[in-house]
């Protein structure tokens, strides 16, 4: 299990894990930490042993991303 955080990053964004996984992770779960108070829909994709891609869109339109994540793998 690993976790991380990104503040005010471009959308979409390529996140890098703190430690490389031995295998591609099973899942990455993003959690919104922005204070805009508008709902967001996240999507994660392109998992690798070293990171993943994330994109999101708020009800008010596309914006930069603020998020924490948890990644589960081996």
Long-range contacts (C-beta under 8 A, 24 or more apart in sequence): 1-70, 1-71, 1-72, 2-70, 2-71, 2-73, 3-68, 3-69, 3-70, 3-71, 4-68, 4-69, 4-71, 5-33, 5-67, 5-68, 5-69, 6-65, 6-66, 6-67, 7-33, 7-66, 8-64, 8-65, 8-66, 9-64, 9-65, 9-66, 10-64, 10-65, 11-55, 11-56, 11-62, 11-63, 11-64, 11-65, 12-53, 12-54, 12-55, 13-53, 13-54, 13-55, 13-65, 14-51, 14-52, 14-53, 15-51, 15-52, 15-53, 15-54, 15-69, 16-50, 16-51, 17-49, 17-50, 17-51, 17-52, 17-71, 20-49, 20-50, 21-49, 21-50, 21-71, 21-73, 21-74, 22-49, 22-73, 22-74, 23-49, 23-73, 23-74, 24-48, 24-49, 24-73, 25-52, 25-71, 25-72, 25-73, 26-72, 26-73, 27-71, 27-72, 27-73, 28-52, 28-54, 28-69, 28-70, 28-71, 28-72, 29-69, 29-70, 29-71, 30-54, 30-56, 30-67, 30-68, 30-69, 31-67, 31-68, 31-69, 31-70, 32-56, 32-66, 32-67, 33-66, 33-67, 33-68, 34-63, 34-65, 34-66, 34-67, 36-60, 36-63, 42-67, 44-69
